[in-house]
């Protein structure tokens, strides 16, 4: 169980003075030796990105061949101070991946090493702005999406789980977490059967799936509606990305306080850890590589939806 890490992480992050240094200190105390903090300032303020590495027994950092999993916590901010007092619903993505890092660090210190490396990245901002969105307001970020992807997405990540609060919608009315179909290079692929199995295993319930549209996987800034930023990492990598959406039965704004269901977060933490175990061991596939190659052969690449330049034409975003 990961309750200790979730509760301690929540108490740590629910602080108007929280910064990346305090988070790094907490992770190091939990056994995570490699933690980096960097501050980035944008037009709407600044934030501190936290990146952590959990080396695997057969990971690349040990000279092995096991693949590397990326855990990215997506959010605008942990708080919307001074407009809102306290930890906002939008912070659940950061809480999930940081609690996962702390749990993995304590596991490693005890001798439970995962096969592959795990890279964890998110950002820490207690006073992010709020912006209008339908059906409920969104938390905005003090820095742009390009800066977020540049500081959170790493080319060493062979596959990615992108964790994001996804409560401000009417398309997934489920208390807990849901996973998305796999997204790779502009293609929305079938939902991973292996990840569905893991979701069912850790929750003891039928797994929930968050539906995606083509709009959701295009880059922010193109004037098109997005359910939220959960698939924005997929615009910045060729690796397959699966979203882990923290969801609710009712429509909850990202700027809402008192709205974090820690039971949902804790189950998402266990899902991330079990997925990391299986992926590093070669026992969990994000997608079918042969089927993906066949799709590209038949219908061509879809990388233009990532905002990638193809055939000399620059796409928006």
N, C-alpha and C positions, 0 to 999 in steps of 0.2 A: 504493500500500500504506500501511497505518496502523500498522506494527509499532513504529516509533519512539514514537508517541503511546501505544500500549498498554503497552509496556515501561516507558517513563518514568512513565506514570500509575500503573502497578502499584507501582513502587518508591516513588512519592510517597505513595500511599494505605496501603501496608503499613508503617505507623509508628504506635506507640501514642500519639504526641503530635500526630497529624495534625488539622488544623482547617480551617475554611473559608478562613481568610486565606491559608494556604499554597497551597491549591488555586487561589484567585483569582490569586495572584501567578504561579503556573505558567501559567494560562490567558492572562494578560495578556502574559507573555513570549512566548507562542505567537501573539500577534496578536489576541487577543480583547479588545477595548477595553472592552466593557460587561459587567461582572461585578458582581453584588451578593451580599453575604453577610449572613444574618440568623440570630441565635441564638434558638432556641425551647426552653423548659424545660417538661418534663412531669412526671408523677408518678414516672416511672422514670428520670429523668435528663434530659439535654439533648442537643441536636444542632444542627448549623449547616447551614442550607439555602444552597445555591449556585445562583444563577440567572445565565445568560449569554445574550446576544443576539448573533447573527451576522447583520448586516444584508445583505439581498439587493440586487441591482442594480435590481430592479423591485418590491421589497418595500414594505410600508406605511410603514416608517420613512424610505424615500426618496421617498415620495409616489406610489408605484406601486400596481398592482392585484394583484400576484401574491399567492397565499395564503400564510399563515404555518403552518409545521409546528412542532409541539411534540415534543421528545425528553425523556422523563421517565425517570429511572433510579430504579426502585423497589427498596427494600431495607429491612431492619430496621437493619442496621449493617454497617460494614466489618470490625469485629472484635467479639469477645465477651469481651474482657479483663475481669477476670483469669481467667475460667473457661477460655478458649481463648487460646493464644498465636499471634499472626499474623493475616494476612488470611483472612477466612472466605469460603466459597463464595458466600454471600449478597451479597457486595460486587460481584459481576460486573456487575450492572445499572448501578451508579454508575460503575464503571470504563468501561463501554461508552459511556455518554453523555458523560462527561468527556473521554475520548480522542477521541470524535467532535467535540466542541467544539474541542479543541486542533488537530485536523487541519483543520477548517473555518477556524479562525483563521489557520493558516499558508497555507492555500489563498488566502484573501482577501488576505493580505499580499502574495502573489505576483501578484495580479491575477485569480485564478480565483474570480469571484463567482457564487454561486448566484442564480437569479432571485428567489426569495422569501426572506423572513426566516426564521430558525430560532431558536426559543426552547428553551433547554436548562435543565433543573432536576433537582436531586437533593439528597441531604443527606449529610453527612459525620459519622460517629460511630464512633470506634474501640473503644467499650466498651458495645455494646448488650446487653440481656438476652436470654436464651434461654427459650423456652417449649415445653411438650410439644405434639406434633402427630403424627398417624399418616400415613404409615408411619415418618417420622423427625422429630426435633425441628425446630422453626422458629426462626429468629432473630426476636426481638420488636423493637419500636422503643421508644425512650425517650419518644416522643410518640405521641398517638393518630392514627388515620387521618384524622380531620377536619382536624387541624393539618397533616398531610402533604399532603392534597389542597389545602388553602388556600394552602400555600406552593409547590406544584409545578404545579398546574393553573391556567392563565391563560386568561381569556376571549378573548384575542387569538389563541389557537391554533385554527386552522380544522380541523386534523386532528392526531391524536396517535399517536406510537409510544411505547408503554410497555414499557421493557426491564426484565426481572426474571429472576434466577436461578430456574429451574424444574426442579430436579433431584430433588426429594424426592417423586417420584410414580412410578406404574407405568403411566401412560397414554400416555407419549411417550418411548419408549426409543430415543433418537437422540443421537449425539454431535455437537454443533454448536449450531445455533439452529433454532427453529421459530417460525412465525407463527401467530396465532390468527385465527379468523373476525373480521370487523369487528363491533364493538358500538356501537350508537347508541341512546340514550334508552330503554334497557331491552330493545332488540331485538338478538338474535344473528343477524347477517346472513351472507350467503355470503362465503366467503373471497375477497379481492380478487385477481382474475386478474393485475392489473398488479404487485402485490406478489409474487405467486408467480413471475412472470417475473424480477423483480429478484433474488429469493432464489436462483433457479436460476442466474442470470448470475454472481453474486458467489461462489457456492460451487462451480459446475461439477457440481453433483449435483441429483438430484430434490429439490424443496423439501419440508420437513417441516411438518406442521400440528399444533398443539396443540389437542386437542378441548376444548370448553367445555360446561359445564352451566349451567342457569339459576341455580344456587346461586352459581357463580363470579362472576357479574356483579352480585350484590346487595351492599349495604354491609356492611362488617365490623361486628361487634358485635351481629349478630342471632341468634347461637347456631347458625348453619348452617355446614356444612363448606364451605370454599373450597380450591381447589387451591393458591392462594397469592394475593398481593395484586396480581397483574399487571394485572387489569382494574378495580382500584379507582378509577383516574382516570375511568373511564366513569361512575361514580356522581356525579361532580361537574361534568360538562360536557355540553352538547348536541352537541358535536363528535363525529365518528366516531373511535373508538379501536381500534387494533390492537396486540396484545401481541407483543413480540419476546422469546421465551423462550430463555434459555441452558440447554441440555439436555444430558443424559448418557445412556448406555446403562444404567447401574446407578443404583440409588437412593442419592443422596448428600445428607446433611443440610446445610441452609443454614449450620449452625454448624461444618461441617467445614473444617479448615484443610488447606493443600496441595492443594486440590481445584479450583483455577481453571485451566482449560485455556485458555491465552492464544490458541491458534489459533482456538478457538471465539469468543472475545471479538473478535479481530481481524476475523473474517468478519462478525460482527454489526455492528461499526463500519462496515465497507464497505457493508453493507446499508443502514444508517441514512443514510449519506451519499448513496448512489445514490438511495434513496427520496426524500430531500430535494431532490436535483437535479430528479428527474422531477416531483415534486408541485408545486414552485414554477413549473415550466414548463408546468403543465397537462397533463402526459402520464401521470399516475398517479392513478387513482381509488381511494379507500378503499371506496366503495360506489356502488350505482346509486340515484341520488336519486329517479327516477321509480318504481322498484320499491319503495323505502322508503315513499314517499307512498301507493302503492297498498296496501301492507300496513296502514298506519295507517287508511286509508279502509275497508278490509274488516274489520279486527279491532280497531281502536281503539289508543290509545296504550298504551305499556308503561312509562311513566315512573315508575309506582309502584315498579317494581323498583330504581329509583335511590334510593328513599327520599324521593321528591318527594311533596308533598301534592297530592292530586287529589280534586275533588268534596267538599272539606271533610273528607276523611279523612286523618289522618296515618299514614303507614306506618312500621313499625319500621325502625331503622337510622339 
